[in-house]
Amino acid sequence: MESAVKTRCWSLATALTLTALLLPAHTASAAPAAPPSCPDGSVCFWSGEGFDGDYWEWTARSGYRDMPPRLHDHVGSFVASTRACFVNWQPTEKRNVFNGDWRSRYLGDFGGRIDGVGPGGC
């Protein structure tokens, strides 16, 4: 009888170990952090991802502007507090941006090509 109990205990322990190895671990995934604020009527740009690096604030009332040299083809992240149009000139490509849009990782996307920004839709 004692060996039957030991066998069942060993089988249960083996089953639990195999289950732990085969099932993916549940890790606490943090929700994306909220973006930093950007003044109303503006789009805020950072050269680095995660809202880090050189910063520039474009305002809709300033009209179309080329990106400053430090951000030309190098926008790592942005927060929009107005509607805007991001522009790449060679080849011509435009992206609509809406109030409330933001990206913490943009360099591998259009942020690696952006030449300028203008007010309103594209």
Buried (B, 14 or more C-beta within 10 A) or exposed (E): EEEEEEEEEEEEEEEEEEEEEEEEEEEEEEEEEEBEEBEEBBBBBBBBBEBEBBBBBBBBEEEEEEBEEEBEEBBBBBBBBBBBBBBBEEEEBBBEBEBEBBBBEBBEEBBEBBBBBBBEEE
